[in-house]
Amino acid sequence: MKSPSCLGFIVLTWADDRIIVQDGEDWANDLSLAKESNARQSDPSVSETWRLLGRGVLSSIIAFAFIALAVVLMPGADTILVLRTSLRDGTRAGIITALGIVCGPIIWGALAGLGVALVLSQNVLIYSAVAAAGGLYLGYLAYRTFVSARSTWRSAAVDLTDDHSPPHPRRSASYFFTGLMTNLLNPKIGVFYVSVMPGLFLGQQVTAWLGALLGAIHAVLGLAFLSGVAALSGFARRHLTRPRVQAAIEFICGLCLLGFGIFVVVEAVIHSGLLT
């Protein structure tokens, strides 16, 4: 004979027009299993993502990692921004800027999984507006760099020997925000995910979680590369103590940022069709 239930009650349930007498402990176990099943099904995107991983999608993710690595190693505005920040304010400032930059791919990856990036890529006006805003923001960063270079050049008569005290201290959140906005205002990142993901995951459902996972892989690779840039730039900064040398490097970085900004704005105007 079965030992009495610790719950101390009997449950009566209906099934196929019959009354079923069920011990309270068995009923509680069934209820617990039902709750776990419902919890797993409450977020289909998460369960779908793990189901895809179990069906060979891992090879597609590895292929994406190599594509993302090639994208990361291509020099662009992000690299120039980290280089300029590290040379001016030190390695720590450059790494914080890099952290802001690499948060962008995670957001863009999730948006691609949700289909937002696809809508953006198909709407010419919205895409051009975001791209133009990104170009103008790069121009603003270039202006700030020129101002900093001029200030450094004028301070050439001052002996700046303290390598650990940046001449233009800023809050960490400011570096992070600058890096984040530089990436988020670049719709090409979203178009990259929209272009690559369908080809790598043919016949599979692309979810926001999967897009965020790909963005996280992109972010890790980008952080490793940009942190290296920041470290090398910070090391070089300690040996470039002459203000006019620093000013010249800042001016060159400003020209690069300005060039990227002008290119992005012109491309956005052409893409919008305003010149036709």
N, C-alpha and C positions, 0 to 999 in steps of 0.2 A: 504494500500500500504506500502511496506517495506521501511524503511528509507534508505537514500543513504548511501553507504559504506564510512567509514572514509578513506579507501584507495583510493577511488576516481577513480577506473578503473574497467573494465569488462574483464574477462578472457574467451577466446574461446578455448575449448579443443575438441579433437576427441574421440568418444566412439561409437563403433559398427557402423562405417561409418556415424555417425551423428555429427553435430556440436552442442556442448552444450554451452549455454550462462550461465556463472556462475559469481556471484558477487565476487569482489576481496576479500572481507572479508571472505566469505565462502571458497574460494580457499586457502587463507592463513591458515585458520584453518585446512583444510584437509592436507595441506602440513606440518603443524606443527605436526599433529598426525602421519603422515607417517614417519617423522624424528624421533619421539620418538620411534615408533615401530622398525625402523631400528637400533636405538641405543641400544634397548634392545636385538636385535638379533645379534648385532655385536660381542658380547662376549658370545658365547653359553655356555662356561664353567661356567660363573657366573650365568646365568639364569638357567642352568641345576642344579647347586648346590642348589639354592633356591627352585627349583621345587622338588628336592629330599627331602629337609627339610619339605616341605608341604605334603609329602607322607609317613610320619611315620618314616623317617630316624632318627628323633630325639631320638628315643629309642635306635637305634644302636650307636649313638654318646654318649649317657649316658653310655651304656655298655662299650664303648671304654674308657670313662673317668675312670671307675673303674679298667679296665685292666692297663691303664697308671699309675694310683695311685699305684697299686701293683708293677709296674716296678720301679717307682720313689722311693718307700720305700726300695727297695733292695739296700744294700750298694754296692758301686762299686768304680771305679777310680774317678768318678766325686765327690763323697762324700769325698773321701780322699783328693782330690785336694783342695776343698773348706775348709776342716778342716785344712789342712796344711797352706794354704794362710791366713786364719783368725787368726790362732795361731801366725803366724810369723809377719803379717803386719796389722792386725786389721780387725774389722767387715766390714768396707767399702770395703776393698780390696777383702774380701771373697764374698760380695754381687755382686761386679762388675764381679768377676770370674764366679759366678753363672749365671749372665745375659748372659755372653758369652756362657756358657754351654747350656742354655735353648733355644738359637737361633738355635742350631743344630737340634732339633726335627722338628721345623717349616720347615727348608730347606729339611730335609729328608722326611717329610710328603709330601711336594710339589713334590719332585723327585719321590716319590712312585706313586703319582697321575699321573705323566707324563709317568710312566713306566721305568724311568731311574734306579730306585732301583731294579726293576725286572730283567733288563738286567745285572745289577751288580751281583745280587744273582745267576744268571745262568752262568756267565762267571767266571770260577774257578780262572784263572790267575789274572784278574783284582781285584776280591774280595780278593784274598790272598795278592796281592800287597798293597791294601788299608789297610787291616788289619795289615800287617807287618809294614807299615809306622806308623800306630797308636800305635803299640807295641813299636817301636823304639822311638817314641815321648814320651811315658810314661817312657821309660828308661832314656831319656834325662832329663825329669822332676825329676826323682829320683836322677840322678846325681847332679842336681842343689840343690836338697834338702839336699843331703849329704854334699855338699860344704857349704851350709848355716849352717848346724848343726855343722860342724867342726869349722866354724868361731865363732859361738855362744859359743861353748864349750871353745875355746881359750880366749874368752873375759870374762870368769867367774870371773876374778879378777876385772873387771870394774863394777862399781855400775850402773846398768841400772834401773833407777827409773821412767823415763818418759814413761808412758804407751801409750801416744798419738803420739809419734814420732818413727815410725818403724825404725829398724836398717838398713833395706835395702829398701829405698824408690824407688818406680817404678811408671811409668806413668800408668794412668787408662787404656789406650788403651792396654798396655801390659798384664794386668790382663784379660781383655776382650778377647784378641786374644788367650791367653793360654787356657781359658775355651772353646772358640769356636772350636779351633783345636782339643782339646781333644775329643770333641763329633763328629765332622765331620769326623775324621779319625777312627771312629768306625762303620764299615759297618753293624754291627749287628743291629744298630738302623734302617737302611733302610730295612734290612731283616725282622725286627719286623713289620714294617708297611705293607710290601708286604704280610706277613703271616696272619696278623690280618684283614686287610681291606677287602679282598674278602669274608671272612667268615661272617663279620658283615653286609656287603652290598651286599647280594646275589641278583643277577638279576638287580642291579643298576649300573649306570655308575659312576665310580670313577674318579673324575676330580682332577686337580692340586689344585683348590681352596678348594675342600673338604679335600684333603690331608693336605693342609696348615692349614685348620681349626682344624683338628685333632692334628696336630703338635702344634698349638697354645694352645689347651687344655692341651696337655702334658707339654708344656712349663710353663704354669701358675702353674700347680701342682708341677712341678720340682722347679720352682722359690720359691714357698712357703716353700717347704721342705728344699732346700739348703740355703735359707735366714735364716731359723731357725737354721740350722747347723752353719752358719756364726755368727749369734748373740750369740749363746751359746759358740762358740769357742772364740769369741772376749771377752765375759765376763770372761771365764776361763783364757784368756791371761792376763787380768788385775790382776789376782791373782797368776799367775805363773811368778813371777818377777825374779826368780833365773835362771840365764843363762843356767846352766847345766840341769835344769829340762826342759827348752825350747829345748835345744839341743837334749835331749833324746827323746822328743816327735817328733821333726822333723826327727830324725833318724828312728823312728818307722814308721812314715808316708812315708819316703823314701823307706823303705823296702816294704811297702804295694804297693807303686807305681811300684817299681821294680818287685815285684811278679806279678802284673797285666800285666806289659809289657812283661815279659818272657812268661807268659801263652798265651798272645795274639799272640806273634811271633811264638811260638811252634805250636799253633793251626793253624795259617796261613800256616806254612810249611806243616803240615800234610794234611790240606785241599787242598793244591795245588798239592799234589801227588808227590812231589819231592823225598820223601823218599821211594817210592814204585818202 
